[in-house]
């Protein structure tokens, strides 16, 4: 089964890469995981991902766990200095503040990074890793394959928790590399209409129309999409609240992914889209 999946991914990568959204499909998380045990479903899902389908998985993670995790992350931020975002051998867990509004690729967020070789002191990493393991078949991988890699192995697994603060947290339009992973999976830690009422995750369809996804997703749900799609996060607002990077309010997103490290020369990176 794994070999057939890998061959299908190689075949699809050899064709022209689609950058545009096509459709949304919804599943209960556990039903989706059960369906991933069937080779035909996995192959069809991979084809759909390449063709611009987005999958919403309902009830992936409990709201209580999310709320507790956000409190822990915010306390960690208040009591520790930032780290470098580069993934190099021996790098630690930590956070990085991005406030870049002066170039074509704009990023305003707090990013928290967690890796398998560091102690899971906040008791967040392993819980979300267990969810990600069940989805790795979509990358043509066994559940624990690459899990214990370190940066010198060139590809690692990373929990990336992103906080987009109220008052302008954003990531502008871009595409992400697909050379190491064909899935981007993230769990929503907040909810449109409650935690923010403007902005959020969007994709672009073939008519160059912006499709906002956040209005369709609840806290605790997750989304899976092809990282090569044109996407971004429009500035996050709630009424007239001003930007405050030290506040925990805003949009939270728990992203678990396989990523190429900075030990790789000519590492593929995110590409801004004007």
Secondary structure, 3 states (H helix, E strand, C coil): CHHHHHHHHHHHHHCCCCCCECEEEEEEHHHHHHHCCCHHHHHHHHHHHHCCEEEEEECCCCHHHHHHHHHHHHHHHHHCCCCCCCCCCCCCCEEEEEEECCCCCCEEEEEEEEECCCCCCCCCHHHHHHHHHCCHHHHCCCCCCCCCCCHHHCEEEEEEEEEEECCCEEEEEEECCCCCCCCEEEEECCCECCCECEEEEEEEECCCCEEECHHHCCCCCEEEECCCCCEEEEEEECCCCCCCCCCCCEEEEEEEEEEECCCCCCCCCCEECC
